[in-house]
Amino acid sequence: MARSGTPPHRLPGLLATLCERLPDERLASVRQVLETAAGPDDMAVSRFIADQTAAGLAQQLLEIMRAWRTEAPALTGAGLALALATAQSSPRPGPPQVVVSGPMSASVPARLTSGVVVEVIRSATTSLLIASFAAHGARDVVGEIARAVDRGVHVDLLLEESTQATAAFAALPRGVRIWHRAGAAGVLHAKLIVADRHTALLGSANLTDRALSDNIELGVVLRDPKLVEPLIEHFRWLLAPENNVMRRA
């Protein structure tokens, strides 16, 4: 554990900020220069930085070189290029996006709920947390969940017991964890799909064929870990046995 007063490492954050600013092809050119660099004072790196004309970019790269020099002087250029590639592959925060079912207005940019549900499920690499008050049909969704399980994704399904929603997922592998409310007066009315800790779909649509296509429904997609992670933590608290809020079906 770091001693009190030890300054935090800036290099990871500087790399993440660079990834947010530059498109993939520009990041590839930065990585190419770094891969053969002997260190932060390599002349090829200095020339590359001096050639940058975009406002503030040269200064941003110089800050990365300073952090490299002071925080990780033993790190090779190839190692820093790999760290940049890792930061680049991490999901990048994006603006919230409106999602609808039913009639669509040409004046409002929005996407159909059915397509976004599938997209969010497909984006999961480690975990899926799905909550729905009702579920019926939605075979495309059930199929995508099954494929997620096949690729090693851990799936938690939070379903309202009184609606018999569990029946819609009977074909899923046994490893899927299904949860109900634990003897409370209220019901589980949330509608949510969270992939890993980076993307969440919240809205009014249940996992039914009509809700995903015909009904007038409204939702929003969040692609920002700073917004998604608190949602995950809240539901993980709900699922914790000691809190007696949810129980395994």
C-alpha positions as CSV (number, residue, x, y, z in Angstrom):
1,M,0.0,0.0,0.0
2,A,1.3,3.5,-0.9
3,R,2.4,5.6,2.0
4,S,0.3,8.7,2.9
5,G,1.4,11.6,0.9
6,T,2.8,9.5,-2.0
7,P,1.6,11.2,-5.3
8,P,-0.6,9.0,-7.5
9,H,0.7,7.7,-10.8
10,R,-0.4,10.0,-13.6
11,L,0.7,7.9,-16.6
12,P,-2.4,5.6,-16.8
13,G,-4.7,8.6,-16.7
14,L,-2.7,10.5,-19.3
15,L,-2.8,7.6,-21.7
16,A,-6.6,7.3,-21.2
17,T,-7.0,11.0,-21.9
18,L,-5.0,10.7,-25.1
19,C,-7.2,7.8,-26.2
20,E,-10.3,9.9,-25.6
21,R,-8.9,12.7,-27.8
22,L,-7.3,10.9,-30.8
23,P,-9.0,8.6,-33.4
24,D,-7.6,5.1,-33.8
25,E,-5.4,5.9,-36.8
26,R,-3.6,8.7,-34.9
27,L,-3.1,6.5,-31.9
28,A,-1.6,3.9,-34.1
29,S,1.0,6.4,-35.3
30,V,1.9,7.2,-31.7
31,R,2.3,3.6,-30.8
32,Q,4.5,3.0,-33.9
33,V,6.9,5.7,-32.7
34,L,6.9,4.4,-29.1
35,E,7.5,0.8,-30.1
36,T,11.1,1.5,-31.1
37,A,11.9,4.3,-28.6
38,A,14.8,3.7,-26.2
39,G,13.1,5.9,-23.6
40,P,11.3,9.2,-23.0
41,D,14.2,11.2,-24.3
42,D,14.5,9.3,-27.6
43,M,15.2,11.7,-30.4
44,A,12.6,10.1,-32.7
45,V,9.9,10.7,-30.1
46,S,11.0,14.3,-29.6
47,R,10.8,14.9,-33.4
48,F,7.4,13.3,-33.6
49,I,6.1,15.5,-30.7
50,A,7.6,18.6,-32.3
51,D,5.8,17.8,-35.6
52,Q,2.3,17.8,-34.0
53,T,0.3,20.9,-35.0
54,A,-3.1,20.1,-33.3
55,A,-3.8,22.6,-30.5
56,G,-2.4,21.3,-27.2
57,L,-1.4,17.8,-28.5
58,A,2.4,18.4,-28.3
59,Q,2.0,19.5,-24.7
60,Q,-0.2,16.5,-24.0
61,L,2.5,14.2,-25.4
62,L,5.2,16.0,-23.4
63,E,3.2,15.4,-20.2
64,I,3.2,11.7,-21.0
65,M,7.0,11.7,-21.6
66,R,7.5,13.5,-18.2
67,A,5.3,10.9,-16.4
68,W,7.2,8.1,-18.2
69,R,10.5,9.6,-17.1
70,T,9.6,10.1,-13.5
71,E,7.2,7.2,-12.8
72,A,8.4,4.4,-15.0
73,P,11.9,5.1,-16.2
74,A,12.6,1.3,-16.6
75,L,9.6,0.8,-18.9
76,T,10.6,0.2,-22.5
77,G,9.0,2.1,-25.4
78,A,7.4,-1.2,-26.5
79,G,6.0,-1.5,-23.0
80,L,4.5,2.0,-23.2
81,A,3.1,1.3,-26.6
82,L,1.4,-1.8,-25.2
83,A,0.0,0.2,-22.3
84,L,-1.4,2.7,-24.9
85,A,-2.9,-0.1,-26.9
86,T,-4.6,-1.5,-23.7
87,A,-6.0,1.9,-22.9
88,Q,-7.2,2.2,-26.5
89,S,-9.0,-1.1,-26.3
90,S,-10.9,-0.2,-23.1
91,P,-14.5,1.0,-23.7
92,R,-14.5,4.8,-24.1
93,P,-17.2,6.9,-22.5
94,G,-19.9,8.0,-24.9
95,P,-22.9,10.3,-24.7
96,P,-26.2,8.9,-23.5
97,Q,-28.4,7.7,-26.4
98,V,-32.2,7.6,-26.6
99,V,-33.8,4.2,-27.3
100,V,-37.4,3.7,-28.3
101,S,-40.0,1.1,-29.2
102,G,-43.0,1.7,-31.4
103,P,-43.5,4.6,-33.8
104,M,-40.3,6.7,-34.3
105,S,-40.2,10.4,-34.9
106,A,-37.9,11.6,-37.7
107,S,-37.0,14.7,-35.6
108,V,-35.4,12.8,-32.7
109,P,-32.3,10.7,-33.2
110,A,-33.1,7.3,-31.5
111,R,-32.5,3.6,-31.9
112,L,-34.9,0.7,-31.7
113,T,-35.0,-1.1,-28.3
114,S,-34.8,-4.5,-29.9
115,G,-31.5,-3.9,-31.7
116,V,-29.9,-2.1,-28.7
117,V,-30.8,-5.0,-26.3
118,V,-28.9,-7.4,-28.6
119,E,-26.0,-5.0,-29.0
120,V,-25.5,-4.5,-25.3
121,I,-25.7,-8.3,-24.6
122,R,-23.1,-8.9,-27.3
123,S,-20.7,-6.4,-25.8
124,A,-20.4,-8.3,-22.6
125,T,-17.1,-10.1,-22.0
126,T,-17.3,-11.0,-18.3
127,S,-20.7,-10.3,-16.8
128,L,-24.3,-9.5,-17.6
129,L,-26.9,-8.2,-15.2
130,I,-30.4,-8.2,-16.5
131,A,-33.6,-7.1,-14.7
132,S,-37.2,-7.3,-16.0
133,F,-40.6,-7.2,-14.5
134,A,-42.1,-9.4,-17.2
135,A,-40.6,-11.6,-19.9
136,H,-42.3,-13.5,-22.7
137,G,-41.1,-14.6,-26.1
138,A,-38.1,-12.5,-27.0
139,R,-36.3,-15.5,-28.5
140,D,-33.6,-13.3,-30.0
141,V,-32.7,-12.0,-26.5
142,V,-32.7,-15.5,-25.0
143,G,-30.5,-16.7,-27.8
144,E,-28.0,-13.9,-27.2
145,I,-27.9,-14.6,-23.5
146,A,-27.2,-18.2,-24.2
147,R,-24.3,-17.3,-26.6
148,A,-22.9,-15.0,-23.9
149,V,-22.9,-17.9,-21.4
150,D,-21.1,-20.0,-24.1
151,R,-18.3,-17.4,-24.2
152,G,-17.9,-17.4,-20.5
153,V,-20.0,-14.5,-19.4
154,H,-21.5,-14.7,-15.9
155,V,-25.2,-13.9,-16.1
156,D,-27.6,-12.7,-13.4
157,L,-31.3,-12.5,-14.2
158,L,-33.5,-10.5,-11.8
159,L,-37.1,-11.3,-12.5
160,E,-40.5,-10.6,-10.9
161,E,-41.8,-13.9,-9.6
162,S,-45.5,-13.0,-9.8
163,T,-45.3,-12.6,-13.6
164,Q,-43.8,-16.1,-14.2
165,A,-41.1,-14.4,-16.1
166,T,-38.7,-17.2,-15.4
167,A,-40.4,-19.5,-18.0
168,A,-39.1,-17.4,-20.9
169,F,-35.6,-18.4,-19.9
170,A,-36.1,-22.1,-19.4
171,A,-33.8,-23.0,-22.3
172,L,-30.8,-21.2,-20.8
173,P,-27.9,-23.2,-19.3
174,R,-28.1,-24.0,-15.6
175,G,-25.2,-21.7,-14.8
176,V,-27.4,-18.6,-15.2
177,R,-28.4,-17.2,-11.8
178,I,-32.0,-16.2,-11.5
179,W,-33.2,-14.0,-8.7
180,H,-36.5,-13.0,-7.1
181,R,-37.6,-10.6,-4.4
182,A,-37.2,-12.0,-1.0
183,G,-40.5,-11.9,0.8
184,A,-41.2,-8.1,0.4
185,A,-44.4,-6.3,-0.2
186,G,-43.1,-4.5,-3.2
187,V,-42.2,-6.0,-6.6
188,L,-39.2,-6.0,-8.8
189,H,-40.2,-3.4,-11.5
190,A,-36.8,-2.4,-12.8
191,K,-35.8,-2.9,-16.5
192,L,-32.1,-2.9,-16.9
193,I,-29.3,-4.6,-18.9
194,V,-25.7,-4.0,-17.9
195,A,-22.7,-5.4,-19.8
196,D,-19.6,-5.7,-17.7
197,R,-19.1,-2.3,-16.0
198,H,-19.2,-0.1,-19.1
199,T,-22.6,-0.2,-20.8
200,A,-26.1,-0.1,-19.4
201,L,-29.6,0.1,-21.0
202,L,-32.3,1.5,-18.8
203,G,-35.9,2.1,-19.8
204,S,-39.5,1.2,-19.6
205,A,-39.5,-1.9,-21.9
206,N,-39.8,-5.4,-20.4
207,L,-38.3,-8.4,-22.2
208,T,-41.4,-9.2,-24.2
209,D,-41.9,-9.2,-28.0
210,R,-44.4,-6.3,-27.8
211,A,-42.3,-4.2,-25.5
212,L,-39.2,-4.5,-27.7
213,S,-41.0,-3.6,-30.9
214,D,-44.7,-2.6,-30.9
215,N,-45.3,-0.8,-27.6
216,I,-44.5,2.8,-27.1
217,E,-41.5,2.5,-24.8
218,L,-38.6,4.8,-24.0
219,G,-35.1,4.2,-22.7
220,V,-31.5,5.4,-22.6
221,V,-28.1,3.7,-23.2
222,L,-25.2,4.7,-21.0
223,R,-21.7,4.1,-22.2
224,D,-19.7,5.7,-19.4
225,P,-18.2,3.5,-16.6
226,K,-18.5,6.4,-14.2
227,L,-22.3,6.2,-14.6
228,V,-22.6,2.5,-15.1
229,E,-20.5,1.3,-12.1
230,P,-22.8,2.9,-9.4
231,L,-25.7,1.0,-11.0
232,I,-23.7,-2.3,-10.8
233,E,-22.7,-1.6,-7.2
234,H,-26.4,-0.9,-6.2
235,F,-27.6,-4.2,-7.7
236,R,-24.7,-6.1,-6.2
237,W,-25.8,-4.8,-2.9
238,L,-29.4,-5.9,-3.6
239,L,-28.1,-9.4,-4.4
240,A,-25.9,-9.8,-1.3
241,P,-27.5,-12.5,0.9
242,E,-26.9,-10.6,4.1
243,N,-29.2,-7.8,2.9
244,N,-32.1,-10.1,2.4
245,V,-33.5,-8.2,-0.6
246,M,-33.2,-10.8,-3.3
247,R,-33.1,-14.6,-3.2
248,R,-32.0,-17.3,-5.7
249,A,-34.9,-18.9,-7.6
